[in-house]
């Protein structure tokens, strides 16, 4: 005989000859021959020293425990005072009654969608246990949920959780805000065979996520190619001078043409404009010569206009002096004064007037 004591918060399993015999609550007991005691902690799930099915066949033991059976596509969340304690997967589990108020919530994991009975506060813990998949759609973006190769749902910006099971899922997302696309350094040939490099800018945004991501592959590359082809087709119809003069008209025409293709891509384009038109090295040298020649020609025209105006002024003055003798004499005295300023010494004799002698000095021989 052996005296044993069962403390509060524990239970005793009595085995006789290795087989389950009885269950003991807190107290003092005597064990008989061939009997052995196994003490169990009531705060954790029970792992029996013998087959749990045999133990549950005992009504006294069955009344003391909660039996939880979890199927292959289920989990059971064990909570204590609303806090998630552990998660049970496929199998049978036994928890003691009486010490801790265990609560059990079963969830079906056959589908990817989470039942409403699973609190959102548990999601991160379940994800850390590799039971949930997490997908984040960034702010300003939209995404598509693809299940087993089929698009099933449009996802707005936010955080999403799905059960991690055998179902294959995928998410794809795109930014829905306005973005900039630049076609830089496009080498093009104008109508008059001038080689130029052109840079085109445009704004675009996705307006139909399914078209952009499902019906089309690499929609941005396709939009780029459409802009490139439209630009080449229009530039080839204009001479270099016309291109320089009609940049905005060409950009508007390109935008109008590409808008149709963009619609099929699920995209809207706007604010298309030609940023740069750059001449290649040889064409730049030729263009510089043309500009220099044009400026020289303009300068010559201005010079000739000034000379003509000056001649016309002199002619008008001559006509006035021819018609007015006093004016002629004043002009004559003005020139005599200018010449006298440049002469060091002038000798005047006593014969005749001073003015007459000066006139004779400077008069041209006839």
C-alpha positions in Angstrom: 0.0 0.0 0.0 1.2 3.5 -0.8 -0.3 6.8 0.4 -0.5 9.6 -2.2 -1.8 13.2 -2.2 -3.5 15.0 -5.1 -3.0 18.8 -4.9 -5.5 21.5 -6.0 -5.3 22.2 -9.7 -4.3 18.7 -10.6 -5.9 15.3 -11.2 -4.6 11.8 -10.8 -4.8 9.0 -13.2 -4.5 5.6 -11.6 -3.1 2.8 -13.7 -3.3 -0.9 -12.6 -1.1 -3.3 -14.3 -0.5 -0.6 -16.9 -4.2 -0.2 -17.7 -6.5 2.8 -16.9 -8.3 2.2 -13.6 -9.7 5.5 -12.2 -9.4 9.2 -12.0 -8.8 11.1 -8.7 -9.6 14.6 -7.7 -7.7 16.7 -5.1 -7.3 14.8 -1.9 -5.3 11.9 -0.1 -5.6 8.3 -1.3 -4.1 4.9 -0.9 -2.7 3.0 -3.8 -3.1 -0.8 -3.9 -0.7 -3.4 -5.2 0.2 -3.1 -8.9 -1.3 0.5 -9.0 0.6 3.5 -10.3 -0.4 7.2 -10.1 0.1 9.8 -13.0 -0.5 13.4 -11.9 -2.0 15.7 -14.5 -1.9 19.5 -14.7 -5.4 20.9 -15.2 -4.1 24.1 -16.9 -3.0 22.4 -20.1 -4.5 20.0 -22.5 -4.4 16.3 -21.4 -2.0 13.8 -22.9 -3.1 10.4 -21.5 -0.6 7.8 -20.3 -2.8 5.3 -22.2 -5.1 5.4 -25.2 -7.5 8.4 -24.9 -10.3 6.4 -26.3 -10.0 3.9 -23.4 -9.9 6.7 -20.9 -13.0 8.4 -22.4 -14.9 5.1 -22.1 -14.8 5.8 -18.3 -17.9 8.0 -17.6 -16.3 9.6 -14.6 -13.3 10.7 -16.6 -15.4 11.8 -19.6 -17.5 14.1 -17.3 -14.4 15.8 -16.1 -13.0 16.9 -19.5 -13.9 18.7 -22.7 -13.2 16.6 -25.8 -12.4 18.6 -28.9 -12.3 16.8 -32.3 -10.7 18.8 -35.2 -11.3 17.8 -38.8 -8.7 17.9 -41.6 -10.0 21.2 -42.9 -10.6 22.8 -39.5 -8.8 24.6 -36.7 -10.0 25.3 -33.2 -8.9 28.4 -31.4 -8.5 28.0 -27.7 -9.0 31.2 -25.7 -8.7 32.1 -22.0 -10.5 35.2 -21.0 -10.7 36.3 -24.6 -7.0 35.9 -25.3 -5.8 33.4 -27.9 -3.9 30.7 -26.0 -3.3 28.1 -28.7 -4.6 26.8 -32.0 -5.6 23.1 -32.5 -5.1 21.5 -35.9 -6.4 18.0 -37.0 -6.8 15.6 -34.2 -8.5 14.9 -30.8 -7.7 17.0 -27.8 -8.8 16.8 -24.1 -8.9 19.7 -21.7 -9.8 19.4 -18.0 -12.8 21.2 -16.7 -13.0 23.2 -13.4 -9.7 25.1 -13.1 -9.5 27.3 -16.2 -12.5 28.6 -18.2 -11.3 27.4 -21.7 -13.3 28.7 -24.7 -13.2 26.9 -28.0 -14.0 28.4 -31.5 -14.0 26.2 -34.6 -13.2 27.7 -38.0 -13.4 26.0 -41.4 -10.2 26.4 -43.5 -11.5 24.6 -46.6 -12.2 27.9 -48.2 -9.7 30.8 -48.4 -12.1 33.2 -46.9 -12.1 33.6 -43.1 -15.3 33.1 -41.1 -16.8 36.0 -39.1 -16.3 34.0 -35.8 -12.5 34.5 -36.1 -11.7 37.9 -34.4 -9.6 40.3 -36.5 -7.3 40.7 -33.4 -6.2 37.0 -33.9 -5.1 37.4 -37.5 -1.5 38.3 -37.0 -1.0 35.5 -34.4 -2.6 33.0 -36.9 -0.3 34.3 -39.7 2.7 33.8 -37.4 1.6 30.2 -37.0 1.6 29.9 -40.8 -2.2 29.4 -40.9 -3.0 32.7 -42.7 -1.8 34.4 -45.9 -1.4 38.1 -45.8 -1.8 40.4 -48.9 -1.3 44.2 -48.7 -2.6 46.6 -51.4 -0.8 49.9 -51.1 -2.5 53.2 -50.8 -3.5 54.6 -54.2 -3.5 51.1 -55.8 -6.0 48.4 -56.6 -5.5 44.7 -57.0 -7.0 41.5 -58.3 -7.4 38.3 -56.4 -6.8 35.3 -58.6 -7.9 31.9 -57.3 -6.8 28.7 -59.1 -6.0 30.9 -62.2 -9.4 32.7 -62.2 -9.9 36.4 -61.3 -12.5 36.4 -58.6 -12.4 39.8 -56.8 -11.2 43.4 -57.1 -9.3 44.5 -54.1 -9.2 48.1 -52.9 -6.2 49.5 -51.0 -5.9 47.7 -47.6 -4.7 44.6 -45.8 -6.2 41.2 -46.6 -5.9 37.8 -44.9 -6.8 34.4 -46.3 -6.6 30.9 -45.0 -3.4 29.1 -46.0 -4.6 25.9 -47.5 -4.2 23.8 -50.7 -6.0 26.4 -52.8 -3.6 28.4 -55.0 -4.1 32.1 -54.9 -2.3 35.1 -56.4 -2.7 38.8 -56.2 -1.6 41.4 -58.7 -1.8 45.1 -58.1 -1.2 48.4 -60.0 -1.0 52.1 -59.0 -4.1 53.9 -59.9 -2.6 57.4 -59.7 -1.4 59.6 -62.6 2.1 58.6 -63.8 4.5 60.0 -66.3 5.8 58.3 -69.3 8.8 59.7 -71.4 9.9 58.6 -74.8 13.4 60.1 -74.8 15.9 60.4 -77.6 13.7 59.0 -80.3 15.7 59.1 -83.6 13.2 60.1 -86.3 13.4 61.1 -90.0 11.3 64.1 -91.1 9.6 64.5 -94.5 12.6 66.4 -95.9 15.0 63.6 -94.7 16.4 65.5 -91.7 17.5 63.2 -88.9 16.3 64.4 -85.4 16.1 63.2 -81.9 12.8 63.9 -80.2 11.5 63.5 -76.6 7.8 63.1 -75.9 6.2 63.2 -72.5 2.7 62.1 -71.5 0.6 61.4 -68.4 -1.4 58.2 -68.0 -3.3 56.3 -65.3 -5.1 53.0 -65.1 -8.9 53.2 -65.2 -9.8 49.5 -65.7 -7.8 47.1 -63.6 -9.1 44.0 -65.2 -8.2 45.2 -68.7 -4.8 46.4 -67.7 -3.7 43.4 -65.7 -5.8 40.4 -67.0 -6.6 41.1 -70.6 -3.2 42.6 -71.4 0.3 41.7 -70.5 2.8 44.5 -69.8 0.2 47.2 -70.6 2.9 49.9 -69.9 5.2 48.5 -72.6 2.3 48.3 -75.0 1.4 51.9 -74.3 5.0 52.9 -74.9 5.1 51.1 -78.2 1.8 52.7 -79.3 3.1 56.2 -78.5 6.4 55.4 -80.4 4.6 54.2 -83.5 2.1 57.2 -83.6 5.0 59.7 -83.1 7.0 58.2 -86.0 4.0 58.2 -88.3 3.3 61.9 -87.7 6.8 63.1 -87.8 7.4 61.5 -91.2 4.6 63.7 -92.7 6.3 67.1 -91.6 9.4 68.9 -92.8 11.9 70.1 -90.2 10.6 73.6 -90.2 7.0 72.4 -89.8 8.0 70.2 -86.9 9.6 73.2 -85.1 6.5 75.4 -85.7 3.8 72.8 -84.9 5.1 70.8 -81.9 1.9 71.1 -79.9 -0.4 70.2 -82.8 1.7 67.1 -83.5 1.6 66.1 -79.8 -2.2 66.6 -79.7 -2.6 64.4 -82.8 -0.5 61.7 -81.2 -2.5 61.8 -78.0 -5.8 61.5 -80.0 -4.6 58.5 -81.9 -3.1 56.7 -78.9 -6.2 57.3 -76.7 -8.1 54.7 -78.7 -5.4 52.0 -78.1 -5.1 53.2 -74.4 -8.8 52.5 -73.9 -8.3 48.9 -74.9 -5.4 48.7 -72.4 -7.6 50.0 -69.6 -5.6 53.2 -69.5 -6.3 57.0 -70.0 -3.6 59.3 -71.5 -3.4 63.1 -71.1 -1.1 66.1 -71.4 0.9 64.7 -74.3 3.7 67.1 -75.3 7.0 67.3 -77.2 9.7 68.2 -74.8 12.8 68.4 -77.0 13.6 68.4 -80.7 17.4 67.9 -81.1 19.3 68.0 -84.4 22.1 65.4 -84.9 25.7 66.7 -85.3 25.7 67.1 -89.1 22.2 68.6 -89.2 23.1 71.0 -86.4 26.1 72.3 -88.4 23.9 72.8 -91.5 21.2 74.5 -89.4 23.7 76.9 -87.8 25.0 77.9 -91.2 21.4 78.6 -92.3 20.7 80.7 -89.3 23.9 82.7 -89.7 23.1 83.3 -93.4 19.5 84.4 -92.5 20.8 86.8 -89.8 23.4 88.3 -92.2 20.8 88.8 -94.8 18.5 90.5 -92.3 21.4 92.7 -91.2 22.2 93.7 -94.8 18.5 94.6 -95.4 18.5 96.8 -92.3 21.8 98.5 -93.4 20.4 99.2 -96.9 17.2 100.6 -95.5 19.3 103.0 -93.3 21.5 104.1 -96.2 18.4 104.7 -98.4 16.8 106.8 -95.6 20.0 108.8 -95.2 20.3 109.5 -98.9 16.7 110.5 -99.1 17.2 112.9 -96.2 20.3 114.4 -97.9 18.4 114.8 -101.1 15.5 116.6 -99.4 18.0 118.9 -97.7 19.7 119.7 -101.0 16.4 120.6 -102.6 15.6 122.9 -99.7 18.9 124.7 -100.0 18.5 125.0 -103.8 15.2 126.7 -103.3 16.3 128.9 -100.4 19.5 130.9 -100.8 19.7 132.0 -97.2 19.5 128.3 -96.0 22.3 127.5 -98.5 24.5 130.3 -97.1 23.9 129.1 -93.5 24.9 125.6 -94.5 27.9 127.0 -96.3 29.0 128.9 -93.2 28.5 125.8 -91.1 30.9 123.8 -93.3 33.4 126.7 -93.3 33.2 126.7 -89.5 33.9 123.0 -89.3 36.9 123.2 -91.7 38.3 126.3 -89.9 38.3 124.3 -86.6 40.8 121.9 -88.2 43.1 124.6 -89.7 46.0 125.9 -87.6 46.5 129.4 -89.1 44.6 131.4 -91.8 46.1 134.5 -93.5 43.7 137.2 -94.8 44.8 140.2 -96.9 43.2 143.6 -96.9 41.6 143.2 -100.3 37.9 142.1 -100.2 35.8 140.8 -97.3 36.9 138.1 -94.9 34.0 135.8 -95.7 34.6 136.1 -99.5 38.3 135.3 -99.1 37.5 132.2 -96.9 35.0 131.0 -99.6 37.7 131.4 -102.2 40.2 129.5 -100.1 37.8 126.5 -99.7 36.0 126.7 -103.0 36.6 123.8 -105.3 38.1 124.6 -108.6 35.7 124.4 -111.5 
